[in-house]
Amino acid sequence: MPDELIGLEFEKPILELEKKIQELKSCSASEHLDFTDEIRVLEEKCEQLRQQVYLNLTPWQRVTIARHPQRPYTLDYIRMLCTDFIELHGDRIFSEDAALVGGLAKFDGQPVVVLGHQKGRTVQESMRRNFGMPHPEGYRKAFRLMKMAEKFKQPVFCFIDTPGAYPGIGAEERGQARAIALNLMEMAALRTPIISVVIGEGGSGGALAIGMGDRIMMCENAWYSVISPEGCAAILFRDAARAQEAAAALKLTAPELKAMGIIDEIIPEPRGGAHRDPAVAAESLKTALRRQLQLVKALSVNDLLESRYQKFRSIGVWREAELAQAAGPARRPSRRRAQA
């Protein structure tokens, strides 16, 4: 766990108990006093509180964990998962975009191409990386790296962590929508395995632009949605302050998306979030990547493309009978209307 953990609002009671436990342990060591019983009682109380809070997280609480400033980012995972990483820059058209990073690396000794959104730790770095919101040149850089992976028959790992593509005037002038659409079209036909992982925030087309993978995974406390909770609340409720309500309605958490068949696997995190123990979180991700990579590598190129096509064609499909059952008696069509 980081030395100075930044606590979220709902975590404050837990952090206060952890601080008291640490103070008693320090006092016991420095003053040679025995606080064993007191520490044991506080640890039991703290563990009960952790279970009560972390086993019943609301969608909004998961959103706040996904945004935690100490959460591992793409470059952190690349450092912990891969070796021999060489970062590549630029889209060969306009400029370099630091909000989306990528390059060559080795995973378990195998050459791979890795790319993903990158946020900053400090104010200066956050500004330089545009808070993880890529411009069109960022997505064109990702497209360039993916085509290179296809040429050399290397798998692609995509790490998703963005509130969305940058909506500024300059980005729109340089073709933001077209850059995202081009990535979607090209990824659908890319003749090499693609594994996408939502490691934090997965907002809108900015996430989907590198999210069309043969396997889509999500970290336990990540979120993935067509729009952020604040944006949804501002549009539907005319009030961005109702973001918590929007988060529940959007069905954006990993368990909800897994139940709907949109993602393939949920990657467990340390209790409280990946920021509490990044090494453990990285090990869980490595295990999942290794397993999914073996599955997609076993397919021929034609089978891989067909599987990818069927995967995305099946998302959002339902049967009319199931829809009527879900709607309930009050909203079911009449017999005459159904026959018509």
N, C-alpha and C positions, 0 to 999 in steps of 0.2 A: 504494500500500500504506500502511496506517496507520503513523504514526510509531513507536508502541510496540505491536507485534503480539503478542498473547497466543498462545503456542504450545500446541498439543495434545501429548499424550504421544508419539504416534508421529512428530510433526514436530520433536522436539528436535534430532536430528542435523542437519537442514536449517537450522534457525534458528541453531544454533551456527556453522555454516559461513557463513551470511549475515552474522552478527555479526562474524566475523573479517574477511570481505571489506570490510565497512563500516569497520572499524577501520583496516585497511591503507589504504583510500582517504583516510580522514581524516588519517592520519599522513603520507601522501604529500603531501597538500595543505598541511598545516601546517608540516611539517619540510623540505619541498622535497626529498624522497627519492623514488627511482624503485623502486616495487614492482610494476611492470607485469607481469613474468613470474610473480611469486608470486600476484598477483591473478588472472591468466589461468588458472593451474593450479587455484586454488581455485574459480573460477567454473565451470570445466569439471567439476570433481568435484561441485560443488553441483547442476549441471544434471543430471548422471547420477543423482544421488541423488533429485532431484525426480521424474524419469521413473520410477525404480524404485518410489517410494512412491506417487505420485499416479495412476499408470496401473494400479495393482493394489490399489486401496482395497477393504477388506473392508466388508460391510454395516455393521458396528459403527463403523468409522472414518467412514463417511458420516454415521451418526447423530450422532457427536460434532462433525463439521463443521457439520451442520445446527443444532446447539445452540450454536455458537460465539458468545460474548457480543458480538463486534464485527460479526456478520453483519448486513446491512441488514434492517430490519424494514419493516412495511407503510407507515408514515409516511415512511420514507426513500425507498421506491420511489415513493410518490405525489409526493413533492417532486421526484424526478428524472424522472418520466415525464409528469406532468400539470402544467397551469397552472390558475390561478384556483380553487384548491381552497378550498371552504367546508365546514368540518366541522359536522355536525349531531349533536345530542345527545338522549339520552333515548328511552324506549320508550313514553311517554305512558300508562304503567300504574303503574310502580313507581319507577324511578330511572334514572340514567345509569350505564353500565358502561364504564369506561375500558379494559377488556381487549379490547373490540371497537370499532374506530373506523370512521367512514364519513362520506360527504358527497357534495357535488356537485363536479365538476371538468371540465376540458376535456382531451381526448386528441387530439393533432393537430388542435386547433381544434374538435373535435366534443364536445358535452355528453355526459358519462357520469356514472354513479353508481359510486363506488369504496367498497369496504369491506374490512375484514380484521382479523385478530387483531393485537394490538399488545403487545409485551413492553417491559420497562423496561431502561434502561442502568445506573441506580444502584439501590442497595438500596431507597431511598425510592420511586423510580418503579416498580420491580418490585412492591413491595407495593401501590401504588395501582392498578396495572394487573393485579394478581393473577397475575403471571407469565404473562400471555397466556391465562389460562383463564377464559372468559366465564361469567357467571351467566345465568339465563334472560332477564333484561332486556337483555343484550347481543344475544342471538339475536332477541329481539322487536324491538330497534332495527334489526337487519339486515333483518328481514322488512318493517318499515315503510319502509325505504329502497328495498327492491326493489319494493314495490308502488308507490312514488312513481315509480320508474324506468319501470315498466310504464305508468303513467298518462300520462307525458310521452314515451313511446316512446324511452327512452334505454337504451343497452346498460349492463350491469352487469359490473364487474370485481371479483372476489373474491380476496383474497390470504390464503392459509391458512398459519398459523404458530402452532400451539398443541399442547401435549402432550395436551390433551383438555379437555372441558368441566369446569367446577369441580364436584367431587363432594361438596361440603359440605352440612350439614344445611339451612342456609338456602336454598341453591339447589334442593335437592330439595323443600323445603316450597313453594317458589314455582313449581314445575312445570318442572324442567329437562328431563325426558324429553319432556314435551308440547311445550315450546318447540322442541326439536330436530325432533320429528316433524312439527310444523306447518310448519316451514321446508322440510322435505323435500317435503311434500305440495304446498305452494304453489309451490316452485321448479319442480316437475315440470310445472306448468301455467302458469308465468309467460310472458306473451305479449310477451317482449322478449329479445334475446340475452343469454346469461350465459356469461362466460369465467372459469373458476376456475384459480388458479395456486397450487401448493404451493411457497412460497418458503423454507420451513424445515422445521418439524415439522408433520406431518399426523396427529394422534392421534385415533382413535376417532370417535364421533359428534360431538365438538366440532369436528372438521375437516369432517366430512360435512355438517354443518348449513348450511355455505355452499359446499359442494363439488359440488352437483348442477348442473353447467354443461353447455352445449352443447359446449364444448371444455374439456378438463381438461389442464393442462400442469404439469410439475414442473421445478424447477431441478435441475441435475445432481446436487447433493449433498443434496437434500432427502429426506425419508422420509415414507411415507404408509401407514398400517396401521390395522387394527381395534383395536389396542392397542399400547401402548409396549413395547419389548423388556423393560424391567424388570417391567412388569405381567404380561406373558406368562410370563416366567421364574418369577415368584412363584406364579402359578396352576398352570402345568403341571409345573414342576420343583421347586416348594416352595422355591425359592432364587433371590432376585432377583439374586444375584451372577452367575448364569449368563445375564446379559442378552446377552452377545456371541453365545452359542449360539442364543438366541431370535431375535436380529436376523437371523441367517442363515436360520433356519427360516421366518420370517414373510414373506420375499420382499417387503420393503418399500422397496427402492431403485427409483430411476427406470428404469434399464434393465430390471429384472425386471418392473415394472408395465407398461412399454411392450410388452414381449414378450407379456404376457398380454392386451393390448388394453384395459387399464383406463384408461390415460392416452393422450393423443393426440400429445404432443410433449415432448421433453426440451430444456430450455433450457440451453445450455452456460454454464459458469462459468469465471472465470479459474483457472488452475492453482493448486490449493491451497484454493479456495473463494471465494465471493463477497466475503468480508470482506477479501480481499487487494486487490481493486480494485472497489469498489462501482459506480463509474461505468461500467466495462466490463460488469459484470453487468447493470446497468440498461439499457444499450444493447441487450444481447442479448434481454432481456425485452421491451423496446419493439418490437423487430423482430418477435418472435413474436406479440405482442399485435396488432400492426398487420396481420399476415398472417391470423391466425385471425379477427379482427373482420371483415375483408373477406369471408371465406368465409361466416360466419353471417349477415351483413347481406344477402347476395345471396339468401337464402331468404325465401319468404313466411312469414307467421306460422304458417299451418297446416303447412307443410313443416318449419318450425323445431321445432314441438311434436312432430310425428311422428318427426323425426330424434332428438330428445332421448329420446323414449319408447323407440325401438328401441335407442338407445345403451345405456341402462341395463338394458333387458331382455336384452341379449346378454351382459352381464357375468356370468361364472360358468357359462355354458352349455357343455356338452361332449357328445360322442357316446359311446355305450356302448362301441363298438368301440375308440375312442381310449383310453378309460379302462382297458379290459382290456389293451391293448397297453402302456400306461404302468405298469400294475400288475405285469407280468411273468408268466412261466409259473406261478410258485408260487401266485399269487393269482387266476388266471383261473378263472371258474366252470366246473364240469364241463359236458359236453355235455347230460346229462340235466337239470341245473339250468337251463342256458341255454334249453333247449326249453320247460321248464315256465314 
